[in-house]
C-alpha cells in the first residue's frame, strides 16, 4: 500500500521550467537595454526595482474570445538573471496563467526578440532548467 501511495504521489508532480542566464552587466544597464526591446515588442513597463523588471502587453481579445496578456518578468540574483515569460488568459468563466518558457514557435516575436536580446546583452545563452514541483 505504501508503494502505491508513493507511485500515485510521484505521478502527480508538475514539471515547470525556469529560464536563466549569467549576466555581468549592471542591473541598471540591463533594464535600460531590455526596456527598449520590450517597448518595441508592444509591452508596457509595469514595475521596476533595483533587481526586478516586469512588462506586459495591453489585454487583447484572441480568436477564442478570451482576453490575453503577455508578460515578461526579470529577476536579478547576484550575477544571474531569471526570466519568466507567461501569458494570462481571462474569459467569463475563469482566469488562467500559462508558463511559456519553452515551446513557442518563432512567430511569437514578443517572446523570441526579448529572449534573443537578453542573450546579446549578457553575452550568454539562456538556459532552460527543468524544475519538478
C-alpha positions, 0 to 999 in steps of 0.5 A: 500500500505504501508503494502505491501511495508513493507511485500515485504521489510521484505521478502527480508532480508538475514539471515547470521550467525556469529560464536563466542566464549569467549576466555581468552587466549592471542591473541598471544597464540591463533594464535600460537595454531590455526596456527598449526591446520590450517597448518595441515588442508592444509591452508596457513597463509595469514595475521596476526595482533595483533587481526586478523588471516586469512588462506586459502587453495591453489585454487583447481579445484572441480568436477564442474570445478570451482576453490575453496578456503577455508578460515578461518578468526579470529577476536579478540574483547576484550575477544571474538573471531569471526570466519568466515569460507567461501569458494570462488568459481571462474569459467569463468563466475563469482566469488562467496563467500559462508558463511559456518558457519553452515551446513557442514557435518563432512567430511569437516575436514578443517572446523570441526578440526579448529572449534573443536580446537578453542573450546579446546583452549578457553575452550568454545563452539562456538556459532552460532548467527543468524544475519538478514541483 
